[in-house]
Amino acid sequence: MDHPARTGLIGAGLALGRSFQPNLLTRGTTDQAVISGVTTAMAYGLFSTGDAIVDSLAARITGESDPGATPRIAVAAGVGALGLATFLGFHWKEHESRPRAAVRLIGRMTVTGALSSAASSLTSSKSPGRRLGVAVAAAAAAASWAGTRPWGAAPGSLIRQQTPGAKSPAQEQFFEDSVREVAPVKMAAIGTGIALATYGLARGESILTGAMSRLASATLGGQPQDHRTLGRVTAFGISAGVAYAALNRASAMLTKGGGAVEPGMEIPPSTPEITGSAQSGLDWMKQTREGARWLSGTLEPATINAVMGTKDAKQPIRVYGSLDIVDDPHDRAAVLLDEIDRTKALERGHFALFSPTGSGYVNYVATETFEFLTGGDCASAAIQYSVLPSSFSLGDVSTGVDQTRMVIDGITARLLDMDPTKRPRFYLFGESLGSQVSEGMFEGTWTYGLPGAKVDYALWIGTPSATTWRKQLWGDRTITKAPDVGPDGIYLPRTIRDWKELPAPEREKVRYLLLQNGDDPIPKFGSQVMWRKPDWLGPDRPIGAPQGTVWVPGATFLMTFIDMLNALTPTPGVFAQGGHDYREVLPEAISETWRLPATDEQMATMNRVLRERELAWELFRDWASALSKPADKRDEAKNKVLEKASKYVDSPVSADDLIELVARALPQRADQLKSMA
């Protein structure tokens, strides 16, 4: 084992110890294996490369190909001292510039690499030395892990002292849709495989680089080493091409699913006030999966009356600009505006524009709450910019922003043409990537853009960290203190608790609320976490940030990415608050922020029915999908649905039980399932 390899092994040990730190959410066995495997493989490559540089410097100084341990340690000490001075000279501070963060990162990595190189040089290349090198790496891993103080560490989802009467850590609670645990033996096996695979990919690219260099030598003349750069560029191009092809393949597969109307959802709405009805003239089968789901879930006046205790509820309006209905974004915006005009949506007392997530999903809880609280005297509109999950739709954000701008401009123009006394209240709602899209048109407008567009109230949840407008509003305020309500009633709480703990007079001022959970990784994840310590991991951390966690370049980025994948795993019909799930707080937030009051009894009944409807729709779609399977696969599919349903309600569920659960909230859909059987 040569010096760079031993240094790489020590660096991998340091990374392995840190990889077990908690982050925002809990993680499972495979999650931990991925984090440990990838970070150790990356650290091995990085530290071995650094040691090779130290080795080269020592060789140049001594003039010997094998300079020995003493010169290596001397060079490592000099490099380490320079790195330490750089690191200490640029201490971390909130809202620091990118150059400052980059310089400190270089200093930090130099110090760590130099220490690892020095430790490696203390072992020889002989058998005892190799064993000692492995022992040093193991000791580095143990020390790195102990340095995280695991006995005092906790994920951000562990809400301290929030349980009534809680007096000890054992009584603290997690607020997650799914609390995950790690099986150590299984994790170690998977992690080792991932580390080897990651290293193997890097090694494969190195071999490919050598092959391309030799090919260039044979073609252009000269020695292979003369064409090493060309070989590296060619190998990178081939690797990037393979990755791009794989990404396109995955995108095509996801698009096929997201663009299709599901089994059981093929029947278009009969109500004229809904897009896809015969009166709309728009093809129902082109409303995409999420469009058809949202439009089909429109409340009926009888349901609103039963829940709210009223007698005069109206039929709510829902209109949707589907991605598949027309290709051009300008034409799609025109289609939605035509639907708004056709249904006389702006003649209702309340009008809301909902900005979907990447897949086209519009939050059912938010929309149904809006329809319940307005007694159906409302219209809801949404325009789609992608059918892919949000992680695959980042490139479509600009299209979504442009569409939203066109629609809002059209709505604002119509409102200005109306008698001011007859205008509806105008609301905006955005969730996740939909928040970034919805907020995008207000970049550079400070707090004036919303009132200028005649938007009366707005609610955004889980706004991604890349959203420029939110950064502009936040400015250089510290994350260590709860913010005040801003001009024009805009409020950007760090956590839901900030909003709930506002004094009543201050809460009443809030008209535009950008709500987020403290442990939601979506507002925190970004490329900057890769190389710059985020504010939420500073010395004075807000609620929801992990306790005891130390920022590690690369590793924290991967941890937060895994948290993002785990951020939303809801159980239908069970509303929780935590991660990227906001269903529990949405009815209260909409009622208060949008000035749509209701009695305690109405809110309690509405919350119960919202849960029943969510579960019923999930069971209906799953059961309809199972019934549509070929005869030889139908029973297996049905059994899987019943198994999932049993977990949802925490008791065994039969086929008859499932139909009954659907019938409680969606009697017509239950009849449809019976006819399909």
Secondary structure as GFF3:
##gff-version 3
##sequence-region A 1 677
A	DSSP	alpha_helix	3	18	.	.	.	ID=ss1
A	DSSP	alpha_helix	29	62	.	.	.	ID=ss2
A	DSSP	alpha_helix	69	89	.	.	.	ID=ss3
A	DSSP	alpha_helix	98	121	.	.	.	ID=ss4
A	DSSP	alpha_helix	127	147	.	.	.	ID=ss5
A	DSSP	three_ten_helix	150	152	.	.	.	ID=ss6
A	DSSP	beta_strand	158	159	.	.	.	ID=ss7
A	DSSP	three_ten_helix	169	171	.	.	.	ID=ss8
A	DSSP	beta_strand	173	174	.	.	.	ID=ss9
A	DSSP	alpha_helix	184	220	.	.	.	ID=ss10
A	DSSP	three_ten_helix	224	227	.	.	.	ID=ss11
A	DSSP	alpha_helix	228	258	.	.	.	ID=ss12
A	DSSP	three_ten_helix	284	286	.	.	.	ID=ss13
A	DSSP	alpha_helix	288	296	.	.	.	ID=ss14
A	DSSP	alpha_helix	301	308	.	.	.	ID=ss15
A	DSSP	beta_strand	317	321	.	.	.	ID=ss16
A	DSSP	alpha_helix	329	342	.	.	.	ID=ss17
A	DSSP	three_ten_helix	345	347	.	.	.	ID=ss18
A	DSSP	beta_strand	350	355	.	.	.	ID=ss19
A	DSSP	alpha_helix	364	373	.	.	.	ID=ss20
A	DSSP	beta_strand	378	383	.	.	.	ID=ss21
A	DSSP	three_ten_helix	390	392	.	.	.	ID=ss22
A	DSSP	three_ten_helix	394	396	.	.	.	ID=ss23
A	DSSP	alpha_helix	397	417	.	.	.	ID=ss24
A	DSSP	three_ten_helix	420	422	.	.	.	ID=ss25
A	DSSP	beta_strand	425	431	.	.	.	ID=ss26
A	DSSP	alpha_helix	433	440	.	.	.	ID=ss27
A	DSSP	alpha_helix	449	452	.	.	.	ID=ss28
A	DSSP	beta_strand	457	461	.	.	.	ID=ss29
A	DSSP	alpha_helix	468	474	.	.	.	ID=ss30
A	DSSP	three_ten_helix	487	489	.	.	.	ID=ss31
A	DSSP	beta_strand	490	491	.	.	.	ID=ss32
A	DSSP	alpha_helix	496	500	.	.	.	ID=ss33
A	DSSP	alpha_helix	504	507	.	.	.	ID=ss34
A	DSSP	beta_strand	512	515	.	.	.	ID=ss35
A	DSSP	alpha_helix	528	531	.	.	.	ID=ss36
A	DSSP	three_ten_helix	535	537	.	.	.	ID=ss37
A	DSSP	alpha_helix	555	565	.	.	.	ID=ss38
A	DSSP	alpha_helix	586	593	.	.	.	ID=ss39
A	DSSP	alpha_helix	600	627	.	.	.	ID=ss40
A	DSSP	alpha_helix	631	649	.	.	.	ID=ss41
A	DSSP	alpha_helix	655	665	.	.	.	ID=ss42
A	DSSP	alpha_helix	667	676	.	.	.	ID=ss43
###
